[in-house]
Amino acid sequence: MAPPAPEERKPAPKISSPLLSTMAERFIYSDKTKSGDTIKATQKTVGLFIEAFGDMPVRQITGNVAGEFFDLLSSLPATHGKGKTVLPLRVIIAQAQERGLETVGGKTVKNHFSRLSALWGHLVKRDFADKNPWAGWDFNVTRKIVRRGWTDGELALLARTQWSGTAVSHRTWAGIISIGMFTGMRLGEICNLRRQDIEAIDGAPCFHVRPHPEDGWSPKTSAGTRIIPIHSSLLRMEGLNLVEDNGEKYLFPDLTVSTSGEQGDNFARAFSKHKKRLGLPEAVTFHSFRHTVSTKLRNQEAHIRELWIDTVLGHEASHKSQGTMNYTSGIEVANLKQVIEALHYPEECIIPF
């Protein structure tokens, strides 16, 4: 007698998993014991998650996904949510990185995770989720983003790859990058340069970074208001025409303003995309020009005082001895020009006009 055929094993039934928005509605938004502030804050957190990853089934939200959300939140500019925002989350983050903007603190990230952790407490109890991926994270409130400068190889790649975009003119593209390389100015400072901010001081053409009473723009810090002599390489760039008044208010008149009031919105987006197309690492941003300049100046052989370098870059003085901050505005332009002229790049690193 033939042995009975083995029973065919049926696959275990798939456990359907409800969506994040459905669970948030059921356990948080509809809970009469929750305060209005708690509900509103949770809606904000869930909204950010859904914008970043979509409305995922809760069982698919693993520790890996939570880690990605952690990194995303940690990269948000500190100003996020304080004005009208229409740009996608990842675009906002990319622009903030290019500009070197201050990011949200660890406390903000912790608050978002705490809200999701509270929701997952309900989900784990009721077997909608196996474990809570939002618990056990380390929120270092003093965490700083590690940035680095450009290598000569990366600058050469940027210089030899022709700009063919339409977001800004070639003059604006090459001009903003060149000024960044030869001054270490922040992107916002360059984009807000007006024709009247180019002055001859003690016989030297200079950029005068200062507040704009007419539109409310001002440098990032009080030390950001400063005089920067214009590098001879910039003055020789015929297509840039720094000292010729063409009747325009701004040095780069084709720049647009973002919904949050940031001048140069179109350049920041274009630069980020172009950099990605070239395969340049995310760690290298427009703000990296500032690090490049700082590193070059602090490692050159000429006798240049640290205080002069800090003044050119708009840094708070490294050595805050008594009276230091009062003397910075009195540094002679000739000394500041010596700092600027100490900057040198290989020819292949400079974008042609």
Secondary structure, 3 states (H helix, E strand, C coil): CCCCCCCCCCCCCCCCCCEHHHHHHHHHHCCCCCCHHHHHHHHHHHHHHHHHHCCCEHHHCCHHHHHHHHHHHHCCECCCCCCCCCCCHHHHHHHHHHHCCCECCHHHHHHHHHHHHHHHHHHHHCCCCCCCCCCCCCCCCCCCCCCCCCCHHHHHHHHHCCCCCCCCCHHHHHHHHHHHHHHCCCHHHHHCCEHHHEEEECCEEEEEECCCCCCCCCCCCHHHCEEEECCHHHHHCCCCCCCCCCCCCECCCCCCECCCCCECHHHHHHHHHHHHHCCCCCCCCCCHHHHHHHHHHHHCCCCCCHHHHHHHHCCCCCCCCCCHHHHHHHCCHHHHHHHHHCCCCCHHHCCCC
